[in-house]
């Protein structure tokens, strides 16, 4: 192996290790503590642990695409024009199990209001574990299978990036990052997070 290839391989491994380490530190805490974005962030974290950005100050969401748990290609940009609720979850995560039924309920309630839910399943080494999770909790919206957490790396630092499992990030109708929480949510808290974005014109 050439020294260049070895260096690239080592860099990739270090990046993956850093992501895994960061998620391990913050995974499944369920307490909603704000880890901070660093630098000149323009989001505000409310008392409920939800960070929001004013409409004129939002940044574009990163490209998020992949293959769903049922083997279909999915690109989140195809939902531009809708409010997109991204839920980062793993079948191994207790708070994810606690919030799953609430996300399914709200996804059904808001579907005709221009809201699309998308799960990002991460750190499940076997797809079957994630599929069984969705069957157990009756989750019908699609989830991208991302076992290595590569999609987490696409969020720029200082934005509303997911920093824990579970995390929920909401993209507005213009494809921009609008809100985030690092805690598990029930239906009421989830509605408080997304209803203002549904109401935006």
C-alpha positions, 0 to 999 in steps of 0.5 A: 500500500502506498504511503498516500493511500495509507494516510487517506485510510488513516484519516478516514478511520480517525474521522469515523472514530471521532464521530463514534466517540462523540456520539458515545459521549452524548448518545442516549442521554435524553436530557437535552443539554446543549453541546453548543455549536462553537464560533458565531452561531445564530441559533437560540436554545429555548427552555425546552431544549429546542434550538431555533434560527430566525427565518432570514438567518438559516443555513442550507441543510446538507445533502442527505441521501442514501438507501432506506431500510426497505432498500429504496433510494431516498434524497431529502432534497426531493422533499423541498417545499415541505417541512422535513422532520429528521429523526436520528435514532438507533434500535439500541437507544432507550430514549429512541424507543420512548419517542418512536410512537410519538413521532409516528403519531405526529407524522400521521397528524401533519402529513396533509399539512406539508410535513415529511418525516425521515428517520436516519438510522445509525450505529445499527450493525445489522439492518434487521435490528432497525427493521424490527424496531420500526415494525415493533413501533408501527413506524411507517415513514422512511428511514435511511440506513446509515450504520457508520454515521456518515450523514452526521458528518455532513452537517457543518460545525456551528449549525443545528447539527445532530450531536446525540442519539436521539436528535431531531433536526427540522428543515424548513420549506426552503431546505434550510436548517430551522430547529434542533433538539438533542433530547427525546420528544413526546408528541406535545413537544414535537408539535411545539417544535414543528408547528411554527414552521408549518405556519410559516409562509 
